[in-house]
């Protein structure tokens, strides 16, 4: 970094830094769901174990958690994107962290852009209102609970 005519000049543009961070985060989330090693934009190789501890078919519904917050009177809300399948209100789900079962709960509501819907399909950004207050965090994967 240096100074040029009284203004501080950054060695890296903020937009470029944000772009590299988003690429690294997308690679990390992709590796979490696929269970393979991936090279990120930052040059770091990551490997996340698959969900071998839970017998859920690979073609099942998958929801990647981006953010989690609590709404008073409603409960825990996990926001993110459906990457495969369809999630519906009253579906029983499991929360996976690093391939290990973290929690089981039920979806009590689905919201998208300030409207209530009954289902969320592939590619849709949505918020899942969960029945219990559970330990869920960014990067967790939500899948339909195995039946039986």
PyMOL commands that set and color helices and strands:
alter all, ss='L'
color gray80, all
select helices_A, chain A and resi 14-34
alter helices_A, ss='H'
color red, helices_A
select strands_A, chain A and resi 2-4+7-9+38-39+45-46+62-71+75-84+87-88+92-97+100-112+115-117+119-120+125-130+141-144
alter strands_A, ss='S'
color yellow, strands_A
deselect
rebuild
show_as cartoon
